[in-house]
């Protein structure tokens, strides 16, 4: 079997030359596009790596600062919550002198009176304990048609400020 000698004809030579040159040009365009894309990808990758490194450094610094602040905060305890305890609550309820809703409202009024101590240092609250006692005892609390006075029996100053009170009904 014999392959015809197309390479000798000018038409076929131009066709094969055009295919070869077209393939070379297409490959050059492909390399240029791929190279440009790869270069942009590498540049973006390096920028993102730098940004990640910066963010990790910032996070590490912030965590160290947070730990230092937590250690300082532990040294200086702060008031986190206030608890009001009525010592004669059960006695007043059993004698039907007041109801649970009035006790609840009275507790909320007392908490409102001293809510400013939340977030303060325990030491500064301890220095001003007389002020807290006077602010609770000097006010007359009105709930519904009853008027109440509170007398502080015990004040426990810790991260949870506990105030033990006696309820006195002054006016029916």
C-alpha beads as a LAMMPS data file, in Angstrom:
LAMMPS data file: protein, C-alpha beads

172 atoms
171 bonds

1 atom types
1 bond types

-500.0 500.0 xlo xhi
-500.0 500.0 ylo yhi
-500.0 500.0 zlo zhi

Masses

1 110.0

Atoms # bond

1 1 1 0.000 0.000 0.000
2 1 1 1.250 3.389 -0.923
3 1 1 0.532 6.730 0.869
4 1 1 0.000 9.496 -1.668
5 1 1 2.669 12.190 -1.479
6 1 1 0.502 15.138 -0.400
7 1 1 3.485 16.937 1.037
8 1 1 4.642 17.751 -2.472
9 1 1 1.469 19.623 -3.463
10 1 1 1.446 23.352 -2.622
11 1 1 -2.165 23.367 -1.389
12 1 1 -1.539 20.672 1.142
13 1 1 1.761 22.257 2.188
14 1 1 -0.039 25.525 2.970
15 1 1 -2.733 23.612 4.878
16 1 1 -0.195 21.712 7.023
17 1 1 1.915 24.865 7.525
18 1 1 -1.218 26.774 8.569
19 1 1 -2.194 24.025 11.011
20 1 1 1.320 23.981 12.478
21 1 1 1.555 27.770 12.789
22 1 1 -2.034 27.919 14.170
23 1 1 -1.167 25.245 16.726
24 1 1 1.975 27.153 17.771
25 1 1 0.023 30.415 18.072
26 1 1 -2.804 28.709 20.002
27 1 1 -0.256 27.105 22.330
28 1 1 1.456 30.494 22.836
29 1 1 -1.898 32.127 23.627
30 1 1 -2.726 29.273 26.004
31 1 1 0.639 29.665 27.782
32 1 1 0.164 33.434 28.022
33 1 1 -3.380 33.143 29.457
34 1 1 -2.425 30.341 31.828
35 1 1 0.732 32.182 32.929
36 1 1 -1.192 35.403 33.584
37 1 1 -3.866 33.543 35.501
38 1 1 -1.277 31.579 37.490
39 1 1 0.668 34.774 38.267
40 1 1 -2.512 36.476 39.547
41 1 1 -3.364 33.410 41.586
42 1 1 0.111 33.335 43.172
43 1 1 -0.080 37.063 43.947
44 1 1 -3.522 36.685 45.539
45 1 1 -2.350 33.630 47.476
46 1 1 0.655 35.550 48.877
47 1 1 -1.548 38.504 49.841
48 1 1 -4.008 36.198 51.618
49 1 1 -1.159 34.428 53.434
50 1 1 0.171 37.797 54.618
51 1 1 -3.299 38.798 55.751
52 1 1 -3.770 35.502 57.600
53 1 1 -0.391 35.911 59.297
54 1 1 -1.302 39.478 60.330
55 1 1 -4.672 38.336 61.664
56 1 1 -3.067 35.484 63.610
57 1 1 -0.552 37.899 65.124
58 1 1 -3.338 40.309 66.036
59 1 1 -5.436 37.505 67.539
60 1 1 -2.462 36.277 69.548
61 1 1 -1.794 39.786 70.839
62 1 1 -5.450 40.281 71.739
63 1 1 -5.557 36.929 73.537
64 1 1 -2.467 37.864 75.558
65 1 1 -4.044 41.208 76.448
66 1 1 -7.277 39.457 77.383
67 1 1 -5.421 37.022 79.632
68 1 1 -3.574 39.893 81.304
69 1 1 -6.841 41.763 81.848
70 1 1 -8.471 38.611 83.229
71 1 1 -5.609 38.201 85.685
72 1 1 -5.955 41.833 86.742
73 1 1 -9.731 41.399 86.939
74 1 1 -9.308 38.369 89.182
75 1 1 -7.154 40.460 91.466
76 1 1 -9.868 43.101 91.549
77 1 1 -13.138 41.250 91.988
78 1 1 -16.265 42.992 90.739
79 1 1 -19.895 42.749 91.750
80 1 1 -21.664 40.593 89.167
81 1 1 -25.151 40.253 90.611
82 1 1 -27.372 41.450 93.437
83 1 1 -29.565 39.177 95.532
84 1 1 -32.243 40.488 97.861
85 1 1 -33.406 38.176 100.654
86 1 1 -36.342 39.032 102.904
87 1 1 -35.925 37.365 106.277
88 1 1 -39.550 37.738 107.371
89 1 1 -41.145 36.968 104.000
90 1 1 -42.669 33.651 105.081
91 1 1 -44.059 35.224 108.272
92 1 1 -45.777 38.021 106.337
93 1 1 -47.176 35.569 103.810
94 1 1 -48.466 33.190 106.488
95 1 1 -50.214 36.008 108.352
96 1 1 -51.744 37.284 105.081
97 1 1 -50.240 40.728 105.595
98 1 1 -48.963 40.783 102.015
99 1 1 -48.937 38.626 98.904
100 1 1 -46.207 37.164 96.700
101 1 1 -46.695 39.757 93.955
102 1 1 -46.144 42.593 96.417
103 1 1 -43.028 40.856 97.748
104 1 1 -41.758 40.475 94.183
105 1 1 -42.393 44.157 93.404
106 1 1 -40.729 45.173 96.653
107 1 1 -37.693 43.036 95.793
108 1 1 -37.471 44.694 92.359
109 1 1 -37.729 48.173 93.894
110 1 1 -34.912 47.337 96.311
111 1 1 -32.771 45.999 93.449
112 1 1 -33.406 49.206 91.494
113 1 1 -32.187 51.175 94.486
114 1 1 -28.772 49.476 94.475
115 1 1 -28.390 48.313 90.843
116 1 1 -25.507 50.764 90.304
117 1 1 -23.109 48.529 92.257
118 1 1 -23.065 45.887 89.483
119 1 1 -19.687 46.061 87.739
120 1 1 -18.010 47.972 90.596
121 1 1 -14.982 46.675 92.462
122 1 1 -15.746 44.725 95.610
123 1 1 -13.299 46.886 97.534
124 1 1 -15.007 50.146 96.534
125 1 1 -18.435 48.702 97.394
126 1 1 -17.098 47.553 100.759
127 1 1 -15.814 51.067 101.434
128 1 1 -19.306 52.444 100.722
129 1 1 -21.388 49.830 102.513
130 1 1 -22.948 52.430 104.839
131 1 1 -24.172 54.318 101.774
132 1 1 -25.831 51.177 100.413
133 1 1 -27.479 50.476 103.777
134 1 1 -28.721 54.064 104.128
135 1 1 -30.046 54.139 100.566
136 1 1 -32.136 51.020 101.241
137 1 1 -33.342 52.013 104.713
138 1 1 -34.109 55.686 104.050
139 1 1 -36.526 55.118 101.207
140 1 1 -40.208 54.392 101.703
141 1 1 -41.424 51.803 99.211
142 1 1 -45.000 51.985 97.954
143 1 1 -46.502 48.842 96.416
144 1 1 -50.198 48.937 95.545
145 1 1 -51.878 50.547 98.586
146 1 1 -49.279 49.463 101.139
147 1 1 -46.217 51.343 102.268
148 1 1 -43.118 49.425 103.306
149 1 1 -39.826 50.219 104.967
150 1 1 -36.810 47.968 104.788
151 1 1 -34.230 47.353 107.476
152 1 1 -30.874 45.850 106.536
153 1 1 -29.962 42.924 108.773
154 1 1 -26.955 41.623 106.890
155 1 1 -24.894 42.722 103.889
156 1 1 -22.559 40.216 102.250
157 1 1 -20.173 41.785 99.760
158 1 1 -18.663 39.344 97.277
159 1 1 -19.009 38.936 93.504
160 1 1 -22.647 38.257 94.396
161 1 1 -23.896 41.054 96.641
162 1 1 -26.403 39.560 99.082
163 1 1 -28.611 41.866 101.128
164 1 1 -30.763 40.374 103.920
165 1 1 -33.674 42.647 104.789
166 1 1 -36.553 42.842 107.225
167 1 1 -39.845 44.144 105.821
168 1 1 -41.851 46.562 107.952
169 1 1 -45.365 47.511 106.911
170 1 1 -45.864 51.130 107.901
171 1 1 -49.241 51.996 106.487
172 1 1 -52.200 49.885 105.360

Bonds

1 1 1 2
2 1 2 3
3 1 3 4
4 1 4 5
5 1 5 6
6 1 6 7
7 1 7 8
8 1 8 9
9 1 9 10
10 1 10 11
11 1 11 12
12 1 12 13
13 1 13 14
14 1 14 15
15 1 15 16
16 1 16 17
17 1 17 18
18 1 18 19
19 1 19 20
20 1 20 21
21 1 21 22
22 1 22 23
23 1 23 24
24 1 24 25
25 1 25 26
26 1 26 27
27 1 27 28
28 1 28 29
29 1 29 30
30 1 30 31
31 1 31 32
32 1 32 33
33 1 33 34
34 1 34 35
35 1 35 36
36 1 36 37
37 1 37 38
38 1 38 39
39 1 39 40
40 1 40 41
41 1 41 42
42 1 42 43
43 1 43 44
44 1 44 45
45 1 45 46
46 1 46 47
47 1 47 48
48 1 48 49
49 1 49 50
50 1 50 51
51 1 51 52
52 1 52 53
53 1 53 54
54 1 54 55
55 1 55 56
56 1 56 57
57 1 57 58
58 1 58 59
59 1 59 60
60 1 60 61
61 1 61 62
62 1 62 63
63 1 63 64
64 1 64 65
65 1 65 66
66 1 66 67
67 1 67 68
68 1 68 69
69 1 69 70
70 1 70 71
71 1 71 72
72 1 72 73
73 1 73 74
74 1 74 75
75 1 75 76
76 1 76 77
77 1 77 78
78 1 78 79
79 1 79 80
80 1 80 81
81 1 81 82
82 1 82 83
83 1 83 84
84 1 84 85
85 1 85 86
86 1 86 87
87 1 87 88
88 1 88 89
89 1 89 90
90 1 90 91
91 1 91 92
92 1 92 93
93 1 93 94
94 1 94 95
95 1 95 96
96 1 96 97
97 1 97 98
98 1 98 99
99 1 99 100
100 1 100 101
101 1 101 102
102 1 102 103
103 1 103 104
104 1 104 105
105 1 105 106
106 1 106 107
107 1 107 108
108 1 108 109
109 1 109 110
110 1 110 111
111 1 111 112
112 1 112 113
113 1 113 114
114 1 114 115
115 1 115 116
116 1 116 117
117 1 117 118
118 1 118 119
119 1 119 120
120 1 120 121
121 1 121 122
122 1 122 123
123 1 123 124
124 1 124 125
125 1 125 126
126 1 126 127
127 1 127 128
128 1 128 129
129 1 129 130
130 1 130 131
131 1 131 132
132 1 132 133
133 1 133 134
134 1 134 135
135 1 135 136
136 1 136 137
137 1 137 138
138 1 138 139
139 1 139 140
140 1 140 141
141 1 141 142
142 1 142 143
143 1 143 144
144 1 144 145
145 1 145 146
146 1 146 147
147 1 147 148
148 1 148 149
149 1 149 150
150 1 150 151
151 1 151 152
152 1 152 153
153 1 153 154
154 1 154 155
155 1 155 156
156 1 156 157
157 1 157 158
158 1 158 159
159 1 159 160
160 1 160 161
161 1 161 162
162 1 162 163
163 1 163 164
164 1 164 165
165 1 165 166
166 1 166 167
167 1 167 168
168 1 168 169
169 1 169 170
170 1 170 171
171 1 171 172
